[in-house]
Amino acid sequence: MTGPRKTRRPAAVLAAAWLAAAGLALAACVPTTPSEESTMTDEPATSAPGTDLRVSLRPDGETVDAEYRLVCVDGVPVEGTDHPTPEEACAFLSGTGQRVLTAVPAKNRMCTQQYGGPQVAVVEGTIDGRRVLKTFSLRDGCQISEWRASEALIGPGSAGGV
């Protein structure tokens, strides 16, 4: 009588399984569903082209310490702007900034569990007439990465303050 036959899986099958698992993990990082952290609608809030945003900085996570208005037309700051670095912020929004502000993270994305501090920055207003609301924090690796990518708009965040 013979016992159950043991088979060995070829290395290629194991490698394929690992690649599939890695692909699923990466897919979790792709923005796919709405969240409370980022919204942008196709509904026009105004008919005016350009950017009109208010940036609120909260070093303790709750109390507004500083608030700035950024108004840009064609990537250039215009009257009404009191942002400390308006040229950099408008240039950021003309480049990768809109994508950062409007990306909606997947609910099941995987982030490193590191803590960068209690700071929060809230950006709200309109970009080309569409409403925008984005909350930045330093509560995990994904949020820290988004904050760093947006420093031209919201300023540096660190454990020492915003």
N, CA, C and O of each residue as an XYZ file, in Angstrom:
648
protein
N       0.831     -1.163      0.000
C       0.000      0.000      0.000
C       0.885      1.238      0.000
O       1.889      1.317      0.707
N       0.495      2.156     -0.780
C       1.297      3.369     -0.850
C       0.546      4.511     -0.187
O      -0.684      4.548     -0.197
N       1.292      5.434      0.384
C       0.708      6.592      1.051
C       0.375      7.699      0.057
O       0.576      7.554     -1.148
N      -0.133      8.798      0.583
C      -0.458      9.913     -0.302
C       0.803     10.408     -1.011
O       1.891     10.467     -0.437
N       0.617     10.743     -2.221
C       1.743     11.177     -3.035
C       2.013     12.665     -2.793
O       1.109     13.496     -2.880
N       3.237     12.973     -2.496
C       3.633     14.354     -2.289
C       4.169     14.897     -3.595
O       4.964     14.258     -4.284
N       3.709     16.106     -3.917
C       4.228     16.740     -5.123
C       4.937     18.022     -4.728
O       4.584     18.675     -3.746
N       5.910     18.353     -5.489
C       6.632     19.598     -5.260
C       6.166     20.607     -6.292
O       6.026     20.306     -7.477
N       5.935     21.804     -5.805
C       5.526     22.861     -6.726
C       6.760     23.452     -7.371
O       7.737     23.764     -6.689
N       6.721     23.603     -8.648
C       7.867     24.205     -9.320
C       8.052     25.651     -8.864
O       7.097     26.317     -8.465
N       9.258     26.111     -8.928
C       9.585     27.477     -8.515
C       8.779     28.502     -9.294
O       8.431     29.551     -8.752
N       8.477     28.224    -10.541
C       7.718     29.171    -11.364
C       6.312     29.376    -10.804
O       5.802     30.497    -10.818
N       5.687     28.324    -10.320
C       4.338     28.438     -9.755
C       4.379     29.268     -8.480
O       3.509     30.111     -8.264
N       5.370     29.043     -7.644
C       5.500     29.829     -6.420
C       5.784     31.296     -6.735
O       5.235     32.190     -6.090
N       6.635     31.539     -7.719
C       6.931     32.918     -8.108
C       5.681     33.602     -8.622
O       5.447     34.771     -8.313
N       4.873     32.897     -9.403
C       3.628     33.471     -9.923
C       2.679     33.809     -8.782
O       2.010     34.843     -8.818
N       2.613     32.953     -7.775
C       1.744     33.216     -6.623
C       2.206     34.455     -5.877
O       1.389     35.284     -5.475
N       3.512     34.584     -5.692
C       4.048     35.777     -5.016
C       3.765     37.037     -5.822
O       3.391     38.063     -5.255
N       3.939     36.971     -7.130
C       3.666     38.134     -7.975
C       2.187     38.513     -7.923
O       1.859     39.700     -7.890
N       1.302     37.541     -7.916
C      -0.129     37.829     -7.826
C      -0.461     38.506     -6.504
O      -1.241     39.458     -6.469
N       0.133     38.014     -5.411
C      -0.107     38.623     -4.095
C       0.434     40.051     -4.061
O      -0.202     40.943     -3.500
N       1.601     40.270     -4.657
C       2.172     41.619     -4.697
C       1.290     42.543     -5.528
O       1.103     43.706     -5.172
N       0.751     42.038     -6.625
C      -0.146     42.845     -7.460
C      -1.394     43.262     -6.715
O      -1.849     44.398     -6.847
N      -1.955     42.347     -5.928
C      -3.132     42.683     -5.125
C      -2.800     43.732     -4.073
O      -3.598     44.635     -3.820
N      -1.638     43.619     -3.466
C      -1.225     44.608     -2.464
C      -1.056     45.980     -3.105
O      -1.462     46.987     -2.525
N      -0.464     46.029     -4.291
C      -0.301     47.303     -4.981
C      -1.645     47.870     -5.411
O      -1.847     49.083     -5.357
N      -2.554     47.026     -5.832
C      -3.879     47.498     -6.247
C      -4.594     48.172     -5.094
O      -5.411     49.067     -5.307
N      -4.297     47.753     -3.877
C      -4.930     48.370     -2.709
C      -4.502     49.815     -2.535
O      -5.188     50.580     -1.858
N      -3.383     50.205     -3.130
C      -2.892     51.574     -3.008
C      -3.481     52.511     -4.049
O      -3.318     53.727     -3.944
N      -4.156     51.973     -5.044
C      -4.698     52.798     -6.121
C      -6.022     53.407     -5.680
O      -6.903     52.687     -5.211
N      -6.177     54.717     -5.823
C      -7.428     55.350     -5.454
C      -8.576     54.831     -6.307
O      -8.504     54.857     -7.536
N      -9.652     54.351     -5.643
C     -10.788     53.850     -6.396
C     -12.131     54.256     -5.815
O     -13.118     54.304     -6.550
N     -12.203     54.544     -4.546
C     -13.492     54.825     -3.949
C     -13.464     56.139     -3.191
O     -12.400     56.575     -2.750
N     -14.635     56.785     -3.029
C     -14.677     58.047     -2.302
C     -14.276     57.868     -0.839
O     -14.459     56.798     -0.258
N     -13.733     58.917     -0.262
C     -13.396     58.907      1.153
C     -13.683     60.265      1.737
O     -13.991     61.210      1.011
N     -13.585     60.368      3.040
C     -13.800     61.636      3.707
C     -12.601     62.558      3.534
O     -12.709     63.759      3.778
N     -11.459     62.014      3.116
C     -10.234     62.791      3.048
C     -10.119     63.623      1.790
O      -9.370     64.600      1.776
N     -10.830     63.275      0.733
C     -10.665     63.980     -0.527
C     -11.952     63.932     -1.313
O     -12.540     62.865     -1.491
N     -12.392     65.081     -1.783
C     -13.538     65.104     -2.667
C     -13.338     66.157     -3.727
O     -12.737     67.204     -3.489
N     -13.850     65.861     -4.890
C     -13.898     66.838     -5.959
C     -15.085     66.450     -6.804
O     -15.208     65.294     -7.208
N     -15.962     67.395     -7.080
C     -17.144     67.080     -7.848
C     -17.048     67.691     -9.235
O     -16.273     68.618     -9.470
N     -17.841     67.159    -10.141
C     -17.931     67.749    -11.469
C     -18.962     68.867    -11.491
O     -19.093     69.585    -12.482
N     -19.696     69.009    -10.384
C     -20.668     70.088    -10.295
C     -19.943     71.414    -10.219
O     -19.049     71.584     -9.390
N     -20.313     72.361    -11.076
C     -19.667     73.664    -10.974
C     -20.090     74.375     -9.694
O     -21.278     74.455     -9.383
N     -19.119     74.885     -8.963
C     -19.412     75.696     -7.788
C     -19.526     77.150     -8.216
O     -20.320     77.916     -7.670
N     -18.724     77.510     -9.194
C     -18.756     78.850     -9.771
C     -18.471     78.695    -11.248
O     -18.091     77.616    -11.702
N     -18.647     79.748    -11.990
C     -18.345     79.674    -13.408
C     -16.937     80.190    -13.696
O     -16.490     80.164    -14.842
N     -16.243     80.656    -12.668
C     -14.924     81.254    -12.861
C     -13.847     80.194    -13.028
O     -13.780     79.256    -12.234
N     -12.992     80.326    -14.059
C     -11.867     79.407    -14.190
C     -10.782     79.789    -13.188
O     -10.772     80.903    -12.665
N      -9.884     78.870    -12.931
C      -8.792     79.155    -12.007
C      -8.993     78.451    -10.682
O      -9.837     77.566    -10.539
N      -8.187     78.876     -9.712
C      -8.154     78.243     -8.398
C      -8.470     79.263     -7.318
O      -7.945     80.376     -7.334
N      -9.319     78.888     -6.389
C      -9.607     79.712     -5.218
C      -9.703     78.752     -4.034
O     -10.730     78.104     -3.829
N      -8.622     78.669     -3.259
C      -8.536     77.708     -2.162
C      -8.230     78.398     -0.842
O      -7.561     79.431     -0.809
N      -8.722     77.821      0.238
C      -8.377     78.244      1.583
C      -7.627     77.083      2.224
O      -8.102     75.947      2.225
N      -6.451     77.382      2.768
C      -5.612     76.378      3.425
C      -5.605     76.685      4.914
O      -5.175     77.764      5.324
N      -6.080     75.744      5.727
C      -6.110     75.906      7.187
C      -5.116     74.943      7.815
O      -5.141     73.744      7.536
N      -4.242     75.470      8.662
C      -3.221     74.660      9.321
C      -3.561     74.515     10.799
O      -3.859     75.498     11.478
N      -3.513     73.279     11.286
C      -3.875     72.960     12.666
C      -2.757     72.150     13.318
O      -2.747     70.923     13.219
N      -1.815     72.823     13.984
C      -0.665     72.120     14.566
C      -1.038     71.036     15.574
O      -0.353     70.017     15.663
N      -2.108     71.241     16.329
C      -2.521     70.234     17.310
C      -3.580     69.289     16.756
O      -4.079     68.418     17.470
N      -3.916     69.461     15.495
C      -4.918     68.617     14.869
C      -6.315     69.195     14.925
O      -7.199     68.729     14.207
N      -6.538     70.202     15.762
C      -7.879     70.751     15.920
C      -7.938     72.262     15.799
O      -8.775     72.785     15.064
N      -7.069     72.978     16.503
C      -7.108     74.432     16.550
C      -6.438     75.038     15.327
O      -5.277     74.745     15.039
N      -7.176     75.893     14.600
C      -6.603     76.556     13.425
C      -5.584     77.582     13.896
O      -5.917     78.516     14.625
N      -4.337     77.397     13.470
C      -3.237     78.286     13.831
C      -2.964     79.313     12.738
O      -2.592     80.451     13.021
N      -3.152     78.900     11.490
C      -2.924     79.789     10.356
C      -3.899     79.417      9.254
O      -4.278     78.258      9.091
N      -4.294     80.439      8.500
C      -5.199     80.206      7.385
C      -4.799     81.132      6.247
O      -4.580     82.327      6.444
N      -4.708     80.556      5.051
C      -4.279     81.314      3.887
C      -5.274     81.122      2.754
O      -5.942     80.093      2.653
N      -5.354     82.131      1.912
C      -6.164     82.026      0.704
C      -5.214     82.051     -0.489
O      -4.274     82.843     -0.542
N      -5.482     81.174     -1.435
C      -4.684     81.097     -2.652
C      -5.619     81.236     -3.842
O      -6.519     80.420     -4.039
N      -5.395     82.270     -4.627
C      -6.182     82.497     -5.836
C      -5.214     82.514     -7.012
O      -4.297     83.335     -7.051
N      -5.412     81.615     -7.965
C      -4.538     81.504     -9.133
C      -5.378     81.514    -10.401
O      -6.460     80.928    -10.446
N      -4.877     82.176    -11.416
C      -5.465     82.129    -12.746
C      -4.329     81.828    -13.714
O      -3.318     82.529    -13.748
N      -4.515     80.778    -14.497
C      -3.469     80.335    -15.436
C      -2.132     80.096    -14.736
O      -1.077     80.410    -15.287
N      -2.175     79.543    -13.529
C      -0.961     79.197    -12.799
C      -0.233     80.358    -12.167
O       0.915     80.216    -11.744
N      -0.892     81.524    -12.094
C      -0.259     82.722    -11.550
C      -1.128     83.273    -10.417
O      -2.344     83.379    -10.577
N      -0.522     83.626     -9.268
C      -1.311     84.192     -8.172
C      -1.884     85.551     -8.567
O      -1.237     86.340     -9.257
N      -3.119     85.808     -8.112
C      -3.777     87.077     -8.410
C      -4.295     87.708     -7.124
O      -4.121     87.161     -6.035
N      -4.929     88.856     -7.263
C      -5.444     89.596     -6.123
C      -6.323     88.707     -5.248
O      -7.093     87.884     -5.743
N      -6.191     88.890     -3.954
C      -6.932     88.091     -2.990
C      -6.089     87.007     -2.350
O      -6.528     86.358     -1.401
N      -4.877     86.804     -2.861
C      -3.979     85.772     -2.345
C      -3.190     86.303     -1.156
O      -2.601     87.382     -1.222
N      -3.182     85.539     -0.070
C      -2.315     85.883      1.059
C      -1.471     84.678      1.488
O      -0.933     84.650      2.595
N      -1.363     83.694      0.609
C      -0.547     82.500      0.842
C       0.919     82.938      0.944
O       1.338     83.819      0.194
N       1.716     82.343      1.860
C       3.108     82.777      2.041
C       4.015     82.521      0.833
O       4.975     83.264      0.630
N       3.737     81.495      0.031
C       4.538     81.211     -1.161
C       3.596     80.996     -2.355
O       3.489     79.881     -2.865
N       2.922     82.050     -2.794
C       1.875     81.880     -3.813
C       2.383     81.382     -5.168
O       1.698     80.600     -5.826
N       3.556     81.816     -5.590
C       4.070     81.367     -6.888
C       4.307     79.860     -6.884
O       3.936     79.163     -7.829
N       4.929     79.360     -5.809
C       5.185     77.914     -5.696
C       3.877     77.129     -5.621
O       3.737     76.083     -6.255
N       2.921     77.636     -4.843
C       1.651     76.935     -4.678
C       0.866     76.891     -5.986
O       0.299     75.852     -6.324
N       0.823     78.002     -6.731
C       0.115     78.019     -8.015
C       0.796     77.105     -9.027
O       0.125     76.413     -9.793
N       2.130     77.101     -9.032
C       2.875     76.218     -9.936
C       2.596     74.759     -9.584
O       2.424     73.932    -10.479
N       2.548     74.438     -8.304
C       2.232     73.079     -7.844
C       0.857     72.656     -8.358
O       0.695     71.536     -8.842
N      -0.130     73.542     -8.255
C      -1.486     73.209     -8.697
C      -1.589     73.114    -10.213
O      -2.467     72.424    -10.730
N      -0.709     73.796    -10.925
C      -0.695     73.691    -12.385
C      -0.039     72.388    -12.830
O      -0.241     71.941    -13.960
N       0.741     71.782    -11.949
C       1.425     70.524    -12.259
C       0.722     69.345    -11.615
O      -0.407     69.006    -11.971
N       1.408     68.718    -10.655
C       0.888     67.496    -10.017
C      -0.118     67.776     -8.907
O      -0.768     66.852     -8.418
N      -0.253     69.011     -8.510
C      -1.086     69.344     -7.357
C      -2.540     68.968     -7.468
O      -3.127     68.490     -6.497
N      -3.139     69.170     -8.627
C      -4.547     68.822     -8.765
C      -4.756     67.336     -8.548
O      -5.744     66.928     -7.938
N      -3.824     66.518     -9.048
C      -3.940     65.067     -8.864
C      -3.834     64.706     -7.384
O      -4.578     63.854     -6.898
N      -2.917     65.346     -6.669
C      -2.762     65.069     -5.235
C      -4.028     65.470     -4.481
O      -4.487     64.747     -3.596
N      -4.587     66.624     -4.835
C      -5.789     67.107     -4.143
C      -7.030     66.286     -4.453
O      -7.931     66.196     -3.619
N      -7.095     65.693     -5.623
C      -8.315     65.007     -6.029
C      -8.238     63.494     -5.965
O      -9.259     62.823     -6.121
N      -7.055     62.938     -5.740
C      -6.927     61.479     -5.651
C      -7.705     60.971     -4.451
O      -7.643     61.540     -3.361
N      -8.427     59.906     -4.669
C      -9.216     59.305     -3.599
C      -8.577     57.966     -3.246
O      -8.612     57.031     -4.046
N      -7.992     57.870     -2.051
C      -7.304     56.624     -1.693
C      -8.284     55.466     -1.505
O      -9.403     55.650     -1.025
N      -7.846     54.290     -1.888
C      -8.647     53.086     -1.662
C      -8.780     52.849     -0.166
O      -7.833     53.071      0.589
N      -9.933     52.404      0.256
C     -10.157     52.166      1.684
C      -9.255     51.063      2.227
O      -8.925     51.062      3.413
N      -8.859     50.139      1.383
C      -8.039     49.016      1.855
C      -6.567     49.171      1.492
O      -5.846     48.175      1.425
N      -6.102     50.408      1.255
C      -4.690     50.590      0.934
C      -3.835     50.268      2.157
O      -4.270     50.421      3.299
N      -2.639     49.831      1.895
C      -1.739     49.441      2.975
C      -0.710     50.540      3.179
O      -0.036     50.947      2.233
N      -0.588     51.022      4.412
C       0.310     52.124      4.744
C       1.197     51.721      5.917
O       0.789     50.953      6.787
N       2.402     52.248      5.924
C       3.265     51.981      7.067
C       2.666     52.625      8.301
O       2.073     53.701      8.218
N       2.812     51.995      9.413
C       2.250     52.496     10.656
C       3.292     53.329     11.389
O       3.864     52.905     12.393
N       3.519     54.515     10.864
C       4.423     55.452     11.509
C       3.623     56.711     11.800
O       2.629     56.991     11.130
N       4.050     57.453     12.780
C       3.331     58.645     13.212
C       4.240     59.842     13.062
O       5.331     59.875     13.632
N       3.791     60.839     12.288
C       4.601     62.015     12.040
C       4.234     63.213     12.881
O       4.945     64.217     12.858
N       3.148     63.137     13.622
C       2.717     64.240     14.466
C       1.227     64.476     14.347
O       0.563     63.864     13.510
N       0.692     65.364     15.184
C      -0.754     65.592     15.220
C      -1.253     66.587     14.165
O      -2.460     66.795     14.048
N      -0.356     67.200     13.401
C      -0.735     68.269     12.488
C      -1.771     67.830     11.461
O      -1.789     66.688     11.002
N      -2.634     68.785     11.121
C      -3.646     68.589     10.095
C      -3.666     69.848      9.239
O      -3.532     70.960      9.749
N      -3.833     69.666      7.953
C      -4.030     70.786      7.026
C      -5.289     70.468      6.224
O      -5.458     69.354      5.729
N      -6.169     71.462      6.103
C      -7.398     71.290      5.334
C      -7.362     72.276      4.174
O      -7.142     73.473      4.361
N      -7.580     71.755      2.988
C      -7.614     72.581      1.779
C      -9.027     72.469      1.221
O      -9.515     71.374      0.941
N      -9.679     73.627      1.064
C     -11.021     73.608      0.494
C     -11.233     74.821     -0.386
O     -10.633     75.876     -0.179
N     -12.094     74.654     -1.367
C     -12.389     75.732     -2.289
C     -12.745     75.181     -3.643
O     -13.436     74.168     -3.749
N     -12.269     75.852     -4.697
C     -12.585     75.427     -6.054
C     -11.343     75.438     -6.940
O     -10.433     76.249     -6.766
N     -11.340     74.518     -7.887
C     -10.338     74.482     -8.954
C     -11.132     74.403    -10.254
O     -11.867     73.445    -10.491
N     -10.974     75.409    -11.077
C     -11.713     75.505    -12.338
C     -13.207     75.296    -12.129
O     -13.867     74.616    -12.915
N     -13.729     75.887    -11.065
C     -15.157     75.836    -10.795
C     -15.650     74.578    -10.109
O     -16.836     74.488     -9.794
N     -14.783     73.599     -9.865
C     -15.191     72.355     -9.193
C     -14.785     72.414     -7.726
O     -13.680     72.839     -7.390
N     -15.693     71.982     -6.859
C     -15.420     72.009     -5.419
C     -14.353     70.999     -5.043
O     -14.306     69.887     -5.570
N     -13.486     71.417     -4.106
C     -12.396     70.566     -3.612
C     -12.400     70.621     -2.089
O     -12.569     71.690     -1.502
N     -12.214     69.471     -1.453
C     -12.017     69.386     -0.009
C     -11.032     68.255      0.239
O     -11.304     67.102     -0.098
N      -9.900     68.581      0.824
C      -8.860     67.577      1.084
C      -8.279     67.824      2.468
O      -7.909     68.951      2.798
N      -8.197     66.781      3.273
C      -7.595     66.855      4.593
C      -6.280     66.087      4.570
O      -6.234     64.926      4.164
N      -5.218     66.742      5.008
C      -3.902     66.122      5.110
C      -3.585     65.912      6.581
O      -3.965     66.723      7.426
N      -2.889     64.825      6.887
C      -2.423     64.591      8.250
C      -1.099     63.835      8.176
O      -0.597     63.533      7.093
N      -0.555     63.541      9.334
C       0.718     62.824      9.420
C       0.546     61.535     10.220
O       1.469     61.096     10.907
N      -0.633     60.935     10.129
C      -0.958     59.794     10.984
C      -0.407     58.450     10.522
O      -0.366     57.499     11.302
N       0.022     58.360      9.241
C       0.622     57.110      8.768
C       1.502     57.411      7.561
O       1.562     58.550      7.099
N       2.173     56.402      7.061
C       3.110     56.599      5.960
C       2.471     57.154      4.701
O       3.085     57.965      4.007
N       1.246     56.734      4.389
C       0.566     57.243      3.201
C       0.259     58.725      3.345
O       0.477     59.503      2.416
N      -0.249     59.117      4.513
C      -0.573     60.516      4.750
C       0.684     61.383      4.769
O       0.680     62.497      4.245
N       1.752     60.877      5.367
C       3.016     61.619      5.393
C       3.508     61.849      3.965
O       3.981     62.939      3.641
N       3.402     60.839      3.116
C       3.817     60.956      1.724
C       2.989     62.005      0.983
O       3.542     62.807      0.232
N       1.675     62.007      1.185
C       0.813     63.011      0.548
C       1.163     64.410      1.035
O       1.192     65.355      0.247
N       1.427     64.543      2.331
C       1.786     65.856      2.884
C       3.073     66.357      2.222
O       3.148     67.495      1.760
N       4.081     65.484      2.187
C       5.361     65.886      1.589
C       5.202     66.269      0.125
O       5.844     67.209     -0.342
N       4.356     65.554     -0.599
C       4.125     65.871     -2.008
C       3.432     67.216     -2.180
O       3.503     67.814     -3.253
N       2.764     67.699     -1.134
C       1.964     68.929     -1.208
C       2.560     70.090     -0.428
O       1.872     71.082     -0.190
N       3.816     69.993     -0.027
C       4.424     71.045      0.799
C       4.398     72.426      0.144
O       4.360     73.429      0.856
N       4.418     72.510     -1.169
C       4.357     73.815     -1.837
C       3.035     74.518     -1.529
O       2.963     75.747     -1.534
N       1.999     73.736     -1.263
C       0.688     74.296     -0.962
C       0.440     74.437      0.535
O      -0.061     75.469      0.981
N       0.787     73.403      1.324
C       0.418     73.407      2.743
C       1.595     73.642      3.699
O       1.385     73.833      4.897
N       2.807     73.631      3.188
C       3.969     73.838      4.048
C       4.465     72.528      4.631
O       3.763     71.518      4.572
N       5.672     72.532      5.197
C       6.234     71.304      5.759
C       5.521     70.896      7.049
O       5.133     71.743      7.854
N       5.360     69.615      7.224
C       4.792     69.083      8.460
C       5.840     68.276      9.175
O       6.614     67.557      8.544
N       5.875     68.386     10.492
C       6.847     67.615     11.265
C       6.351     67.513     12.692
O       5.389     68.174     13.083
N       7.003     66.700     13.438
C       6.637     66.548     14.848
C       6.804     67.858     15.600
O       6.188     68.042     16.650
N       7.613     68.764     15.094
C       7.839     70.048     15.739
C       6.793     71.103     15.426
O       6.788     72.169     16.042
N       5.911     70.827     14.482
C       4.862     71.795     14.132
C       4.680     71.888     12.641
O       5.412     71.271     11.867
N       3.699     72.662     12.250
C       3.380     72.795     10.839
C       4.166     73.940     10.247
O       4.041     74.224      9.056
